[in-house]
Amino acid sequence: MRKILIAIAAISALATPATAAATPPTGTYVTAKPTDWITYNLIGLKIVNGSNETVGEIKDLLISNSALAGYVVSVGGFVGIAERYVIVAPSAVKINYSENDKKWTATMDATKDQLKAAPEFKYEGRWSK
């Protein structure tokens, strides 16, 4: 009889709802707003300038202290050959979403030559792919 009571007590303990200690602290979850971006929409996005010329493509994001610090942009090259990367400030690239077209766009006030002349970023060391 004692074994049965111990078994019932163990089963009851397992069936008890989770306590407050198992509840995540406030601020653990966020709600996405319609104006928010996700990386899926940004990676691979072509950047055009005011003349509607493609000047680069967003390849990666640079995160520093839990905030967006820059876009890694590929410049030049062909099918990944002779491609070089530069990091541009988020304020230099304007990202928009058109509700009518259901399309993301990125614009930047720069030419391809200006981006090619910018300091190069290399995927090496801690940033190796």
Backbone as CSV, one residue per row, in Angstrom:
resi,resn,N_x,N_y,N_z,CA_x,CA_y,CA_z,C_x,C_y,C_z
1,MET,0.816,-1.192,0.000,0.000,0.000,0.000,0.865,1.264,0.000
2,ARG,1.956,1.214,0.744,2.850,2.357,0.808,3.429,2.669,-0.571
3,LYS,3.806,1.638,-1.352,4.348,1.830,-2.695,3.309,2.470,-3.601
4,ILE,2.058,2.095,-3.435,0.992,2.667,-4.259,0.829,4.154,-3.940
5,LEU,0.858,4.519,-2.656,0.724,5.926,-2.268,1.894,6.761,-2.789
6,ILE,3.111,6.195,-2.747,4.283,6.906,-3.259,4.153,7.110,-4.768
7,ALA,3.674,6.083,-5.464,3.497,6.188,-6.916,2.448,7.236,-7.259
8,ILE,1.334,7.251,-6.504,0.276,8.234,-6.755,0.802,9.646,-6.487
9,ALA,1.585,9.818,-5.422,2.154,11.128,-5.098,3.110,11.583,-6.202
10,ALA,3.913,10.674,-6.732,4.859,11.019,-7.797,4.127,11.424,-9.062
11,ILE,3.073,10.674,-9.404,2.289,10.985,-10.604,1.589,12.329,-10.431
12,SER,1.073,12.593,-9.244,0.400,13.869,-8.977,1.367,15.032,-9.117
13,ALA,2.584,14.838,-8.642,3.579,15.902,-8.739,3.913,16.199,-10.197
14,LEU,3.991,15.174,-11.027,4.275,15.370,-12.447,3.114,16.038,-13.167
15,ALA,1.904,15.792,-12.723,0.726,16.340,-13.378,0.396,17.749,-12.898
16,THR,1.073,18.235,-11.879,0.812,19.564,-11.345,1.243,20.618,-12.362
17,PRO,0.427,21.651,-12.574,0.813,22.708,-13.525,2.139,23.347,-13.123
18,ALA,2.823,23.907,-14.120,4.112,24.556,-13.875,3.940,25.714,-12.905
19,THR,4.932,25.932,-12.091,4.868,27.015,-11.116,5.340,28.319,-11.750
20,ALA,5.207,29.378,-11.020,5.627,30.692,-11.516,7.120,30.726,-11.827
21,ALA,7.909,29.882,-11.165,9.349,29.864,-11.414,9.665,29.439,-12.846
22,ALA,8.765,28.673,-13.483,8.989,28.227,-14.853,8.538,29.267,-15.876
23,THR,7.897,30.330,-15.429,7.437,31.382,-16.331,8.605,32.291,-16.693
24,PRO,8.803,32.542,-17.998,9.909,33.425,-18.392,9.714,34.829,-17.824
25,PRO,10.808,35.510,-17.546,10.688,36.867,-17.002,10.070,37.828,-18.021
26,THR,9.486,38.887,-17.515,8.906,39.923,-18.364,9.995,40.471,-19.282
27,GLY,9.637,40.727,-20.534,10.600,41.250,-21.490,11.283,40.173,-22.310
28,THR,10.897,38.920,-22.110,11.515,37.824,-22.858,11.022,37.786,-24.297
29,TYR,9.782,38.106,-24.519,9.196,38.011,-25.858,8.842,39.394,-26.379
30,VAL,8.894,39.533,-27.689,8.502,40.789,-28.320,7.479,40.483,-29.411
31,THR,6.796,41.512,-29.829,5.825,41.389,-30.909,6.357,42.149,-32.113
32,ALA,6.356,41.500,-33.270,6.817,42.156,-34.497,5.774,43.181,-34.942
33,LYS,6.262,44.357,-35.295,5.391,45.413,-35.796,5.438,45.405,-37.317
34,PRO,4.420,45.881,-37.972,4.410,45.903,-39.444,5.583,46.669,-40.053
35,THR,6.185,47.579,-39.303,7.305,48.361,-39.821,8.663,47.698,-39.565
36,ASP,8.683,46.571,-38.859,9.938,45.874,-38.553,10.437,45.099,-39.762
37,TRP,11.729,44.820,-39.766,12.358,44.027,-40.822,12.815,42.710,-40.230
38,ILE,12.924,41.689,-41.075,13.597,40.459,-40.678,14.719,40.221,-41.683
39,THR,15.763,39.541,-41.252,16.937,39.388,-42.104,16.626,38.683,-43.407
40,TYR,15.651,37.803,-43.394,15.253,37.084,-44.604,14.929,38.056,-45.741
41,ASN,14.339,39.199,-45.397,13.969,40.191,-46.407,15.142,41.050,-46.854
42,LEU,16.209,41.090,-46.071,17.339,41.966,-46.371,18.482,41.264,-47.089
43,ILE,18.815,40.051,-46.668,19.944,39.327,-47.259,19.625,39.042,-48.730
44,GLY,20.529,39.485,-49.596,20.335,39.304,-51.035,19.639,40.469,-51.710
45,LEU,19.225,41.454,-50.923,18.531,42.618,-51.475,19.522,43.501,-52.238
46,LYS,19.210,43.804,-53.476,20.042,44.669,-54.311,19.882,46.110,-53.827
47,ILE,20.987,46.839,-53.828,20.970,48.256,-53.461,21.125,49.067,-54.745
48,VAL,20.225,50.006,-54.941,20.296,50.872,-56.123,20.525,52.309,-55.666
49,ASN,21.062,53.117,-56.573,21.272,54.531,-56.256,20.159,55.362,-56.895
50,GLY,20.292,56.684,-56.818,19.280,57.586,-57.360,19.093,57.474,-58.863
51,SER,20.103,56.952,-59.559,20.005,56.742,-61.008,19.461,55.360,-61.350
52,ASN,18.981,54.660,-60.333,18.432,53.311,-60.472,19.474,52.297,-60.968
53,GLU,20.758,52.556,-60.662,21.837,51.619,-60.988,22.084,50.736,-59.769
54,THR,22.223,49.450,-59.989,22.555,48.552,-58.892,24.007,48.802,-58.495
55,VAL,24.229,49.138,-57.225,25.580,49.439,-56.755,26.134,48.353,-55.836
56,GLY,25.287,47.461,-55.365,25.734,46.388,-54.480,24.574,45.515,-54.044
57,GLU,24.901,44.586,-53.172,23.896,43.654,-52.662,24.179,43.391,-51.192
58,ILE,23.141,43.429,-50.369,23.314,43.138,-48.944,23.580,41.643,-48.794
59,LYS,24.737,41.315,-48.217,25.128,39.916,-48.035,25.029,39.470,-46.586
60,ASP,25.152,40.425,-45.671,25.191,40.069,-44.258,24.882,41.304,-43.431
61,LEU,24.691,41.104,-42.136,24.456,42.195,-41.215,25.539,42.171,-40.151
62,LEU,25.990,43.325,-39.735,26.956,43.447,-38.658,26.195,43.882,-37.415
63,ILE,26.253,43.066,-36.375,25.559,43.352,-35.124,26.611,43.685,-34.074
64,SER,26.439,44.798,-33.387,27.360,45.212,-32.339,26.540,45.654,-31.135
65,ASN,26.867,45.100,-29.985,26.126,45.430,-28.758,24.617,45.271,-28.955
66,SER,24.227,44.181,-29.582,22.817,43.826,-29.801,22.060,44.798,-30.693
67,ALA,22.769,45.567,-31.510,22.099,46.508,-32.414,22.740,46.423,-33.801
68,LEU,21.970,46.749,-34.808,22.484,46.762,-36.173,23.546,47.847,-36.303
69,ALA,24.771,47.430,-36.675,25.878,48.378,-36.789,26.269,48.627,-38.240
70,GLY,25.875,47.730,-39.142,26.231,47.927,-40.540,25.695,46.825,-41.429
71,TYR,25.697,47.106,-42.723,25.353,46.114,-43.739,26.639,45.698,-44.426
72,VAL,26.871,44.401,-44.549,27.982,43.909,-45.354,27.446,43.850,-46.775
73,VAL,28.072,44.620,-47.659,27.590,44.768,-49.027,28.630,44.212,-49.992
74,SER,28.177,43.389,-50.929,29.088,42.905,-51.971,29.084,43.910,-53.107
75,VAL,30.289,44.134,-53.639,30.461,45.113,-54.709,31.294,44.466,-55.797
76,GLY,30.883,44.632,-57.032,31.667,44.117,-58.152,31.596,42.609,-58.242
77,GLY,32.498,42.075,-59.012,32.531,40.630,-59.193,31.447,40.151,-60.136
78,PHE,31.544,38.881,-60.432,30.560,38.247,-61.305,30.346,36.833,-60.803
79,VAL,29.129,36.509,-60.441,28.755,35.196,-59.915,29.682,34.787,-58.760
80,GLY,29.975,35.731,-57.872,30.802,35.451,-56.706,32.299,35.486,-56.940
81,ILE,32.745,35.676,-58.190,34.170,35.727,-58.501,34.613,37.187,-58.499
82,ALA,35.731,37.459,-57.840,36.298,38.812,-57.712,35.363,39.753,-56.959
83,GLU,34.485,39.186,-56.192,33.568,39.980,-55.381,34.327,40.513,-54.164
84,ARG,34.048,41.738,-53.770,34.644,42.290,-52.554,33.517,42.808,-51.684
85,TYR,33.823,42.918,-50.402,32.811,43.323,-49.442,33.218,44.610,-48.744
86,VAL,32.242,45.435,-48.468,32.431,46.635,-47.656,31.298,46.674,-46.634
87,ILE,31.537,47.383,-45.557,30.481,47.550,-44.558,30.026,48.998,-44.604
88,VAL,28.722,49.182,-44.759,28.172,50.537,-44.797,27.250,50.743,-43.595
89,ALA,27.205,51.963,-43.138,26.372,52.314,-41.983,24.895,52.125,-42.315
90,PRO,24.109,51.678,-41.357,22.668,51.532,-41.600,22.016,52.842,-42.056
91,SER,22.530,53.956,-41.581,21.949,55.246,-41.968,22.212,55.591,-43.428
92,ALA,23.181,54.902,-44.061,23.513,55.180,-45.463,22.596,54.446,-46.443
93,VAL,21.868,53.469,-45.939,20.993,52.668,-46.802,19.552,52.848,-46.347
94,LYS,18.694,53.187,-47.283,17.272,53.351,-46.969,16.537,52.096,-47.423
95,ILE,15.909,51.418,-46.473,15.152,50.194,-46.759,13.665,50.549,-46.742
96,ASN,12.956,50.121,-47.769,11.516,50.379,-47.861,10.769,49.117,-48.265
97,TYR,9.520,49.074,-47.861,8.630,48.001,-48.294,7.409,48.641,-48.925
98,SER,7.087,48.227,-50.132,5.914,48.742,-50.825,4.751,47.776,-50.618
99,GLU,3.735,48.244,-49.920,2.538,47.415,-49.699,1.872,47.070,-51.026
100,ASN,1.841,48.038,-51.948,1.184,47.808,-53.239,1.883,46.728,-54.053
101,ASP,3.241,46.808,-54.093,4.012,45.854,-54.899,4.417,44.608,-54.127
102,LYS,4.259,44.653,-52.795,4.720,43.556,-51.931,6.199,43.286,-52.192
103,LYS,6.994,44.379,-52.208,8.394,44.278,-52.588,9.263,45.145,-51.680
104,TRP,10.431,44.601,-51.298,11.431,45.320,-50.520,12.402,45.999,-51.470
105,THR,12.840,47.210,-51.123,13.845,47.910,-51.916,14.878,48.530,-50.976
106,ALA,16.090,48.685,-51.501,17.162,49.351,-50.761,17.785,50.383,-51.680
107,THR,17.945,51.597,-51.177,18.563,52.663,-51.964,19.704,53.273,-51.162
108,MET,20.676,53.785,-51.905,21.847,54.383,-51.285,22.379,55.470,-52.203
109,ASP,22.825,56.559,-51.613,23.376,57.666,-52.387,24.872,57.417,-52.605
110,ALA,25.196,56.489,-53.506,26.587,56.138,-53.804,26.650,55.502,-55.185
111,THR,27.842,55.533,-55.751,28.061,54.837,-57.020,28.792,53.531,-56.733
112,LYS,28.792,52.669,-57.709,29.511,51.412,-57.569,31.002,51.681,-57.359
113,ASP,31.546,52.660,-58.060,32.966,52.996,-57.911,33.285,53.506,-56.499
114,GLN,32.387,54.286,-55.923,32.604,54.758,-54.549,32.633,53.584,-53.575
115,LEU,31.745,52.635,-53.768,31.735,51.465,-52.885,32.974,50.596,-53.105
116,LYS,33.406,50.473,-54.350,34.616,49.699,-54.632,35.840,50.325,-53.970
117,ALA,35.834,51.642,-53.798,36.964,52.349,-53.200,36.910,52.361,-51.668
118,ALA,35.816,51.891,-51.094,35.663,51.883,-49.631,36.567,50.821,-49.002
119,PRO,36.868,50.949,-47.700,37.683,49.938,-47.027,37.031,48.550,-47.155
120,GLU,37.857,47.574,-47.493,37.354,46.218,-47.723,37.162,45.462,-46.411
121,PHE,36.086,44.692,-46.350,35.830,43.766,-45.243,36.104,42.369,-45.758
122,LYS,36.848,41.590,-44.967,37.139,40.216,-45.361,36.553,39.243,-44.349
123,TYR,35.936,38.200,-44.863,35.443,37.133,-44.018,36.637,36.266,-43.631
124,GLU,37.252,36.586,-42.499,38.370,35.795,-42.021,38.396,35.860,-40.506
125,GLY,39.229,35.031,-39.901,39.302,35.005,-38.440,37.970,34.659,-37.822
126,ARG,37.526,35.467,-36.913,36.272,35.175,-36.230,35.064,35.288,-37.154
127,TRP,35.235,35.940,-38.310,34.117,36.115,-39.248,34.176,35.141,-40.409
128,SER,35.001,34.107,-40.319,35.100,33.148,-41.419,33.758,32.483,-41.650
129,LYS,33.474,32.238,-42.901,32.215,31.566,-43.255,32.373,30.076,-43.053
